Amino acid sequence: MGKLGIPFAVFVNDADQTLQNIRAQMKGAGQFAWQAPDQAAQFCLTRKINLDEALRWADASIQNEERFENLSTKADILKALNRQDEAKTTWNKALEKAKAPDLYTYGRQLQNQKKGAEAMEIFKEVAKRFPNGVFGYLAQARLKSTAGDFTGALSDAKQAQSAAPSEGQKQAIQGLIDRLQAKQDINK
């Protein structure tokens, strides 16, 4: 008689185990820097679990060193907890702290989360506040690319490449330039 194979999938919920490990780390040296509590809060936010605990970790991170990264984490947690007024106040505080790379990276994260309209608002802010740096030029290129202005976007991307401080950045921007020359939207 032949053997019968039955396909099945096994899923392991390791979030509980990871949370236990995070809690243990938060009792050690990790609690005294801003990064570990912010990463712990991000872990919960990404999975939409333990948001009250995530908010405490975000607050601990901010207490250690107030930065754009942990303020934006807190704002996102407050939004997820449906505390919109607090989220807006915290986000405005994050914007005050933000430097060009912070905002640009946040905009790219929003794009990766399929939140294109929100990302474009962030890129508008980058272009307005930091118009002449590498990230300002890249933000302007993304805005123009979305609008179908590939010639303008290409010009901005080339300016970004000229302003880029490292060879790695110049090469990454070359990929955007190549796509714009082919009249492809660099936001897709």
PASEBA-1860 file (N, C-alpha, C; in nm, 3 decimals):
! residues 188
1> MGKLGIPF> 0.084/-0.118/0.000/0.000/0.000/0.000/0.089/0.125/0.000 ~ 0.056/0.227/-0.079/0.135/0.350/-0.090/0.116/0.441/0.030 ~ 0.212/0.529/0.045/0.205/0.624/0.156/0.126/0.747/0.111 ~ 0.053/0.803/0.202/-0.025/0.922/0.175/0.039/1.039/0.250 ~ 0.071/1.144/0.178/0.130/1.263/0.241/0.024/1.371/0.259 ~ 0.018/1.425/0.377/-0.077/1.532/0.404/0.003/1.657/0.442 ~ -0.006/1.761/0.359/0.068/1.883/0.392/0.003/1.956/0.510 ~ 0.085/2.012/0.595/0.034/2.094/0.704/0.141/2.195/0.742
9> AVFVNDAD> 0.097/2.300/0.803/0.189/2.406/0.845/0.191/2.414/0.997 ~ 0.307/2.442/1.050/0.321/2.460/1.193/0.361/2.605/1.217 ~ 0.284/2.673/1.299/0.314/2.811/1.333/0.351/2.819/1.481 ~ 0.458/2.887/1.509/0.501/2.903/1.647/0.490/3.051/1.682 ~ 0.416/3.079/1.787/0.403/3.218/1.831/0.518/3.249/1.924 ~ 0.622/3.309/1.868/0.739/3.338/1.950/0.734/3.478/2.009 ~ 0.625/3.551/1.987/0.614/3.686/2.042/0.617/3.683/2.194 ~ 0.551/3.584/2.255/0.551/3.574/2.401/0.691/3.551/2.454
17> QTLQNIRA> 0.764/3.461/2.391/0.902/3.433/2.433/0.990/3.555/2.413 ~ 0.973/3.621/2.299/1.052/3.741/2.272/1.021/3.849/2.375 ~ 0.892/3.865/2.410/0.855/3.964/2.512/0.920/3.932/2.646 ~ 0.925/3.805/2.683/0.992/3.767/2.808/1.139/3.807/2.804 ~ 1.204/3.782/2.691/1.345/3.819/2.676/1.363/3.971/2.683 ~ 1.273/4.044/2.618/1.281/4.190/2.621/1.266/4.241/2.763 ~ 1.167/4.188/2.835/1.146/4.232/2.974/1.269/4.207/3.059 ~ 1.334/4.093/3.037/1.457/4.062/3.113/1.567/4.163/3.078
25> QMKGAGQF> 1.579/4.197/2.949/1.681/4.294/2.908/1.652/4.433/2.964 ~ 1.525/4.465/2.980/1.489/4.597/3.032/1.521/4.610/3.181 ~ 1.553/4.498/3.245/1.596/4.502/3.386/1.747/4.517/3.397 ~ 1.816/4.502/3.284/1.962/4.511/3.282/2.009/4.646/3.232 ~ 2.129/4.646/3.179/2.192/4.771/3.134/2.117/4.837/3.020 ~ 2.040/4.760/2.942/1.967/4.815/2.828/1.868/4.923/2.864 ~ 1.823/4.922/2.987/1.722/5.021/3.028/1.778/5.162/3.039 ~ 1.910/5.176/3.040/1.971/5.306/3.065/2.008/5.384/2.938
33> AWQAPDQA> 1.990/5.326/2.822/2.014/5.396/2.695/1.878/5.417/2.629 ~ 1.872/5.498/2.527/1.744/5.523/2.461/1.706/5.412/2.364 ~ 1.806/5.343/2.306/1.779/5.250/2.197/1.698/5.126/2.239 ~ 1.739/5.058/2.346/1.673/4.933/2.383/1.525/4.952/2.417 ~ 1.489/5.050/2.500/1.346/5.068/2.526/1.268/5.107/2.400 ~ 1.329/5.185/2.312/1.262/5.223/2.188/1.240/5.100/2.100 ~ 1.341/5.014/2.091/1.327/4.890/2.012/1.221/4.799/2.072 ~ 1.215/4.792/2.204/1.113/4.711/2.271/0.974/4.764/2.238
41> AQFCLTRK> 0.959/4.896/2.244/0.831/4.958/2.212/0.794/4.933/2.065 ~ 0.893/4.944/1.976/0.870/4.918/1.833/0.826/4.774/1.809 ~ 0.887/4.680/1.881/0.850/4.538/1.867/0.701/4.520/1.893 ~ 0.653/4.578/2.003/0.512/4.565/2.038/0.422/4.640/1.939 ~ 0.463/4.759/1.900/0.384/4.838/1.807/0.368/4.767/1.673 ~ 0.477/4.712/1.621/0.473/4.643/1.492/0.376/4.526/1.495 ~ 0.370/4.458/1.609/0.282/4.341/1.622/0.147/4.375/1.683 ~ 0.129/4.503/1.720/0.005/4.550/1.783/-0.028/4.468/1.907
49> INLDEALR> 0.073/4.447/1.991/0.056/4.374/2.117/0.110/4.458/2.232 ~ 0.054/4.438/2.350/0.105/4.500/2.473/0.133/4.650/2.454 ~ 0.038/4.721/2.398/0.062/4.861/2.365/0.081/4.949/2.489 ~ 0.013/4.914/2.600/0.034/4.992/2.723/0.177/4.977/2.773 ~ 0.228/4.855/2.767/0.367/4.831/2.806/0.462/4.899/2.707 ~ 0.428/4.895/2.579/0.509/4.962/2.477/0.517/5.112/2.505 ~ 0.407/5.170/2.548/0.405/5.313/2.579/0.498/5.343/2.698 ~ 0.499/5.256/2.797/0.591/5.275/2.911/0.736/5.267/2.864
57> WADASIQN> 0.765/5.174/2.773/0.902/5.162/2.720/0.939/5.286/2.638 ~ 0.845/5.336/2.559/0.872/5.458/2.482/0.901/5.575/2.576 ~ 0.822/5.585/2.682/0.847/5.692/2.781/0.983/5.677/2.847 ~ 1.022/5.553/2.876/1.155/5.529/2.937/1.265/5.570/2.840 ~ 1.247/5.538/2.714/1.345/5.576/2.612/1.358/5.728/2.605 ~ 1.245/5.796/2.606/1.244/5.943/2.599/1.309/6.002/2.723 ~ 1.284/5.942/2.837/1.345/5.990/2.961/1.497/5.977/2.955 ~ 1.546/5.871/2.891/1.691/5.851/2.879/1.753/5.953/2.783
65> EERFENLS> 1.687/5.976/2.669/1.735/6.076/2.572/1.623/6.104/2.473 ~ 1.568/6.223/2.479/1.459/6.260/2.390/1.511/6.279/2.248 ~ 1.455/6.202/2.155/1.499/6.204/2.016/1.378/6.190/1.924 ~ 1.399/6.222/1.796/1.292/6.205/1.698/1.243/6.060/1.697 ~ 1.336/5.966/1.700/1.302/5.825/1.688/1.204/5.781/1.796 ~ 1.235/5.810/1.924/1.148/5.760/2.030/1.020/5.844/2.043 ~ 1.026/5.972/2.009/0.904/6.052/2.009/0.808/6.004/1.900 ~ 0.861/5.970/1.783/0.773/5.921/1.676/0.718/5.783/1.711
73> TKADILKA> 0.798/5.700/1.779/0.747/5.571/1.827/0.630/5.594/1.921 ~ 0.649/5.684/2.017/0.542/5.713/2.113/0.418/5.765/2.043 ~ 0.435/5.855/1.947/0.320/5.909/1.874/0.244/5.797/1.802 ~ 0.317/5.704/1.741/0.253/5.592/1.671/0.179/5.500/1.769 ~ 0.237/5.479/1.887/0.170/5.396/1.988/0.042/5.465/2.035 ~ 0.051/5.594/2.063/-0.068/5.669/2.106/-0.176/5.664/1.999 ~ -0.136/5.673/1.872/-0.232/5.661/1.762/-0.299/5.524/1.764 ~ -0.217/5.419/1.785/-0.270/5.282/1.789/-0.364/5.263/1.908
81> LNRQDEAK> -0.341/5.338/2.016/-0.428/5.332/2.134/-0.549/5.425/2.120 ~ -0.563/5.487/2.004/-0.672/5.580/1.974/-0.672/5.702/2.066 ~ -0.554/5.749/2.099/-0.537/5.870/2.180/-0.481/5.979/2.087 ~ -0.569/6.022/1.996/-0.528/6.107/1.883/-0.468/6.241/1.925 ~ -0.529/6.307/2.025/-0.478/6.438/2.066/-0.337/6.428/2.121 ~ -0.314/6.329/2.207/-0.179/6.308/2.262/-0.081/6.270/2.151 ~ -0.129/6.189/2.057/-0.043/6.147/1.946/0.001/6.269/1.865 ~ -0.092/6.359/1.838/-0.060/6.479/1.758/0.040/6.568/1.833
89> TTWNKALE> 0.019/6.588/1.961/0.111/6.669/2.041/0.250/6.609/2.041 ~ 0.258/6.477/2.060/0.387/6.408/2.063/0.453/6.414/1.925 ~ 0.374/6.396/1.819/0.428/6.402/1.683/0.485/6.540/1.655 ~ 0.415/6.645/1.696/0.465/6.781/1.673/0.598/6.803/1.746 ~ 0.610/6.745/1.863/0.736/6.754/1.938/0.846/6.677/1.863 ~ 0.810/6.562/1.807/0.907/6.483/1.728/0.955/6.563/1.607 ~ 0.862/6.630/1.541/0.898/6.710/1.423/0.998/6.820/1.458 ~ 0.981/6.880/1.575/1.075/6.984/1.619/1.216/6.929/1.634
97> KAKAPDLY> 1.227/6.804/1.678/1.357/6.740/1.701/1.420/6.685/1.573 ~ 1.338/6.661/1.474/1.381/6.587/1.355/1.486/6.660/1.274 ~ 1.583/6.583/1.229/1.682/6.629/1.132/1.642/6.570/0.997 ~ 1.705/6.617/0.891/1.669/6.572/0.755/1.670/6.420/0.740 ~ 1.777/6.350/0.783/1.777/6.204/0.764/1.665/6.135/0.842 ~ 1.631/6.188/0.961/1.523/6.129/1.041/1.392/6.133/0.965 ~ 1.357/6.251/0.917/1.230/6.267/0.846/1.227/6.189/0.716 ~ 1.335/6.194/0.641/1.339/6.124/0.513/1.323/5.973/0.535
105> TYGRQLQN> 1.395/5.920/0.633/1.386/5.777/0.664/1.245/5.741/0.709 ~ 1.184/5.827/0.788/1.046/5.803/0.832/0.952/5.799/0.711 ~ 0.971/5.890/0.618/0.890/5.889/0.496/0.906/5.759/0.418 ~ 1.029/5.710/0.409/1.054/5.583/0.340/0.987/5.467/0.414 ~ 0.989/5.471/0.548/0.922/5.367/0.625/0.772/5.367/0.595 ~ 0.714/5.485/0.588/0.572/5.495/0.554/0.545/5.436/0.415 ~ 0.633/5.463/0.320/0.617/5.404/0.186/0.621/5.252/0.194 ~ 0.713/5.198/0.273/0.724/5.053/0.287/0.601/4.993/0.355
113> QKKGAEAM> 0.530/5.074/0.433/0.406/5.030/0.498/0.284/5.057/0.409 ~ 0.308/5.093/0.284/0.202/5.122/0.186/0.117/5.243/0.228 ~ 0.181/5.341/0.292/0.114/5.465/0.332/0.172/5.580/0.249 ~ 0.150/5.571/0.119/0.212/5.664/0.025/0.173/5.809/0.046 ~ 0.045/5.836/0.072/0.000/5.974/0.090/0.066/6.037/0.213 ~ 0.073/5.960/0.322/0.140/6.010/0.443/0.288/6.035/0.416 ~ 0.350/5.945/0.341/0.492/5.960/0.308/0.515/6.089/0.230 ~ 0.426/6.119/0.136/0.443/6.241/0.056/0.434/6.366/0.144
121> EIFKEVAK> 0.349/6.362/0.246/0.341/6.475/0.340/0.474/6.493/0.414 ~ 0.535/6.382/0.451/0.666/6.389/0.519/0.771/6.444/0.423 ~ 0.770/6.396/0.298/0.867/6.446/0.200/0.848/6.595/0.174 ~ 0.723/6.643/0.177/0.699/6.787/0.164/0.766/6.863/0.278 ~ 0.756/6.808/0.398/0.818/6.870/0.516/0.971/6.872/0.502 ~ 1.027/6.762/0.455/1.173/6.755/0.434/1.215/6.859/0.331 ~ 1.144/6.865/0.220/1.178/6.960/0.112/1.166/7.104/0.160 ~ 1.067/7.131/0.245/1.047/7.267/0.295/1.156/7.307/0.395
129> RFPNGVFG> 1.186/7.217/0.488/1.279/7.251/0.596/1.426/7.236/0.559 ~ 1.455/7.143/0.468/1.594/7.112/0.432/1.609/7.111/0.280 ~ 1.582/7.222/0.212/1.573/7.219/0.065/1.706/7.193/-0.007 ~ 1.818/7.225/0.053/1.944/7.220/-0.022/2.038/7.106/0.015 ~ 1.996/7.017/0.100/2.082/6.904/0.135/2.044/6.780/0.056 ~ 2.120/6.675/0.073/2.096/6.552/-0.001/1.952/6.502/0.021 ~ 1.904/6.507/0.146/1.770/6.454/0.174/1.661/6.547/0.122 ~ 1.687/6.677/0.123/1.592/6.771/0.064/1.577/6.749/-0.085
137> YLAQARLK> 1.690/6.730/-0.153/1.685/6.703/-0.298/1.614/6.570/-0.326 ~ 1.643/6.468/-0.245/1.577/6.338/-0.265/1.427/6.349/-0.241 ~ 1.388/6.424/-0.138/1.246/6.442/-0.110/1.178/6.513/-0.227 ~ 1.242/6.617/-0.279/1.186/6.688/-0.395/1.176/6.595/-0.516 ~ 1.276/6.510/-0.534/1.272/6.414/-0.646/1.154/6.319/-0.630 ~ 1.130/6.272/-0.509/1.017/6.180/-0.485/0.883/6.249/-0.510 ~ 0.871/6.373/-0.465/0.747/6.448/-0.486/0.722/6.470/-0.636 ~ 0.824/6.511/-0.708/0.809/6.536/-0.852/0.784/6.406/-0.928
145> STAGDFTG> 0.847/6.297/-0.885/0.827/6.168/-0.950/0.682/6.124/-0.937 ~ 0.626/6.141/-0.818/0.485/6.105/-0.796/0.394/6.185/-0.888 ~ 0.429/6.312/-0.910/0.348/6.399/-0.996/0.372/6.374/-1.145 ~ 0.465/6.284/-1.178/0.494/6.255/-1.318/0.595/6.349/-1.381 ~ 0.656/6.436/-1.302/0.758/6.529/-1.352/0.895/6.462/-1.342 ~ 0.921/6.371/-1.435/1.045/6.293/-1.430/1.168/6.377/-1.461 ~ 1.153/6.479/-1.545/1.265/6.567/-1.576/1.308/6.645/-1.452 ~ 1.211/6.703/-1.382/1.241/6.776/-1.258/1.296/6.683/-1.151
153> ALSDAKQA> 1.236/6.565/-1.140/1.281/6.467/-1.041/1.425/6.423/-1.070 ~ 1.455/6.404/-1.197/1.590/6.365/-1.238/1.691/6.473/-1.200 ~ 1.656/6.597/-1.222/1.744/6.709/-1.186/1.771/6.709/-1.036 ~ 1.666/6.691/-0.956/1.682/6.688/-0.810/1.765/6.568/-0.766 ~ 1.743/6.453/-0.827/1.819/6.333/-0.791/1.968/6.354/-0.822 ~ 1.996/6.419/-0.933/2.137/6.446/-0.967/2.199/6.543/-0.867 ~ 2.123/6.642/-0.821/2.173/6.734/-0.718/2.197/6.658/-0.587 ~ 2.108/6.566/-0.555/2.125/6.484/-0.434/2.253/6.402/-0.444
161> QSAAPSEG> 2.276/6.346/-0.561/2.396/6.265/-0.581/2.522/6.350/-0.564 ~ 2.520/6.471/-0.617/2.635/6.562/-0.601/2.658/6.599/-0.455 ~ 2.548/6.612/-0.380/2.559/6.652/-0.239/2.588/6.535/-0.145 ~ 2.572/6.413/-0.194/2.591/6.294/-0.109/2.735/6.285/-0.060 ~ 2.753/6.262/0.071/2.889/6.261/0.127/2.967/6.131/0.105 ~ 2.897/6.022/0.078/2.969/5.894/0.066/2.946/5.831/-0.071 ~ 3.041/5.748/-0.109/3.030/5.676/-0.236/2.910/5.582/-0.235 ~ 2.882/5.521/-0.120/2.767/5.431/-0.109/2.636/5.503/-0.136
169> QKQAIQGL> 2.623/5.624/-0.081/2.502/5.703/-0.107/2.494/5.742/-0.254 ~ 2.606/5.781/-0.311/2.607/5.820/-0.453/2.561/5.703/-0.541 ~ 2.606/5.582/-0.507/2.567/5.464/-0.585/2.419/5.433/-0.568 ~ 2.369/5.446/-0.445/2.226/5.421/-0.422/2.141/5.521/-0.500 ~ 2.183/5.646/-0.500/2.109/5.749/-0.573/2.117/5.724/-0.723 ~ 2.227/5.666/-0.771/2.239/5.633/-0.914/2.126/5.541/-0.957 ~ 2.087/5.448/-0.870/1.975/5.360/-0.901/1.846/5.439/-0.924 ~ 1.825/5.543/-0.843/1.707/5.629/-0.862/1.718/5.708/-0.993
177> IDRLQAKQ> 1.838/5.757/-1.021/1.861/5.832/-1.145/1.831/5.744/-1.267 ~ 1.879/5.620/-1.263/1.854/5.528/-1.375/1.704/5.507/-1.396 ~ 1.630/5.491/-1.287/1.485/5.471/-1.298/1.416/5.596/-1.353 ~ 1.460/5.712/-1.306/1.399/5.837/-1.354/1.429/5.860/-1.502 ~ 1.550/5.824/-1.547/1.582/5.836/-1.689/1.493/5.746/-1.774 ~ 1.449/5.635/-1.714/1.357/5.543/-1.783/1.211/5.584/-1.762 ~ 1.190/5.702/-1.702/1.056/5.756/-1.674/0.975/5.663/-1.584 ~ 1.042/5.607/-1.483/0.976/5.522/-1.384/0.960/5.600/-1.254
185> DINK> 0.844/5.585/-1.190/0.820/5.651/-1.061/0.907/5.584/-0.955 ~ 0.992/5.661/-0.891/1.084/5.604/-0.792/1.016/5.574/-0.659 ~ 0.887/5.600/-0.650/0.813/5.572/-0.527/0.741/5.438/-0.534 ~ 0.758/5.367/-0.644/0.689/5.238/-0.660/0.788/5.126/-0.666
END
